[in-house]
Amino acid sequence: MNSTHAQQTLLEHYVKKILAAKVYELAVRTPLQDAPALSEALGNRILLKREDLQPTFSFKIRGAFNKLMQLSDEQKARGVIPASAGNHAQGVALAARELGIAATIVMPCTTPELKVLGVRSRGADAVLHGESFPFALEHALNLAQQTRRTFVSPFDDPDVIAGQGTVAMEILRQHQGPLDAIFVPVGGGGLIAGIAAYVKYLRPEVRIIGVESEHSACLSAALQAGERVVLPAVGTFADGVAVAQIGAHGFEVCRFCVDEVLTVSNDELCAAIKNIYDDTRSITEPSGALAVAGIKKYAAKTGARGQTFVAIDSGANINFDSLRHVAERAAMCNAPA
Ligand SMILES: *Cc1c(COP(=O)(O)O)cnc(C)c1O
């Protein structure tokens, strides 16, 4: 990576914010765990960063808590209106309860029921609006303006990005041996921006590879166009990443820090959910399995052998009823691993 002085300054700014991020009052340091069966099948060492083990079953608690901690007393007193596809919502709900902040969270009508329950059970108001995240986002922005409450983006905010970047800080501490690439699921780009900023500042030789659902590949589209574009439609099977436009703050980092972006199909996600289950006996949601699906695709495409790859296992919030569909598709997808 040949970055300019301005780019190095931007990364340094994020590294400082990540080192200072307040997340551990609620978030846990998750394990970085070997996936032996997948490693054997692919001929590469695969490590899983187990963000599905967070208190809200996804990494979003990191960014949400760090963001709410930065609000002024006046902002805290007025309350917050986040928009979310469901996991940020649960993170904000938990963080808001902890800090005594009122939260009204706007989610699309298609949000899996357990994510909505996860919000309400933590004492926040859930408003369901629109068929996918872009509609919920617009509604939340309007409500925030009307009520003078603070809008909290799930990805397009430097404090949220810094919170998510603590995942990378842990990875580099937990694994000090050779590391070839980190595979990161991409929705609005907050997670990958935080990880890429931290890793490219400290270990620029480590490749950062984004993985998108083919039904919401807004980072690929933006990199191709050279600017942020709005996808005309998004598919919601991987509901945690069903975003139509990459965040502005995230894109500023991604455009020079992300080495490659892969897209995967819904069937490839189902197969990856099974791979993760086989190695960990835990179940991930479709978005949570993106990185593993990406590693399989990358290994097949490049013929990589003997390398070390980290996959962010980003979330586990899947309706129990959806498992039948996932198991059926995984069985049909004649996966090599
Ligand atoms: C939000 C989310 C992502 C994507 O994170 P972005 O910061 O939006 O790119 C990936 N996986 C899960 C489970 C998520 O909830």
The ligand as an SDF file (V2000), in Angstrom:
LIG
                    3D

 15 15  0  0  0  0  0  0  0  0999 V2000
  -23.5600   -4.9700   10.8530 C   0  0  0  0  0  0  0  0  0  0  0  0
  -23.1020   -6.3450   10.5560 C   0  0  0  0  0  0  0  0  0  0  0  0
  -22.1130   -6.6000    9.5840 C   0  0  0  0  0  0  0  0  0  0  0  0
  -21.5280   -5.5210    8.6980 C   0  0  0  0  0  0  0  0  0  0  0  0
  -20.9750   -4.4280    9.3920 O   0  0  0  0  0  0  0  0  0  0  0  0
  -20.8930   -2.9860    8.6900 P   0  0  0  0  0  0  0  0  0  0  0  0
  -20.1680   -2.1450    9.6560 O   0  0  0  0  0  0  0  0  0  0  0  0
  -22.2980   -2.5370    8.4390 O   0  0  0  0  0  0  0  0  0  0  0  0
  -20.1600   -3.1870    7.3960 O   0  0  0  0  0  0  0  0  0  0  0  0
  -21.6960   -7.8990    9.4170 C   0  0  0  0  0  0  0  0  0  0  0  0
  -22.2130   -8.9080   10.1420 N   0  0  0  0  0  0  0  0  0  0  0  0
  -23.1630   -8.7120   11.0700 C   0  0  0  0  0  0  0  0  0  0  0  0
  -23.6800   -9.8840   11.8210 C   0  0  0  0  0  0  0  0  0  0  0  0
  -23.6390   -7.4240   11.3120 C   0  0  0  0  0  0  0  0  0  0  0  0
  -24.5930   -7.2320   12.2300 O   0  0  0  0  0  0  0  0  0  0  0  0
  1  2  1  0
  2  3  1  0
  2 14  2  0
  3  4  1  0
  3 10  2  0
  4  5  1  0
  5  6  1  0
  6  7  2  0
  6  8  1  0
  6  9  1  0
 10 11  1  0
 11 12  2  0
 12 13  1  0
 12 14  1  0
 14 15  1  0
M  END
$$$$
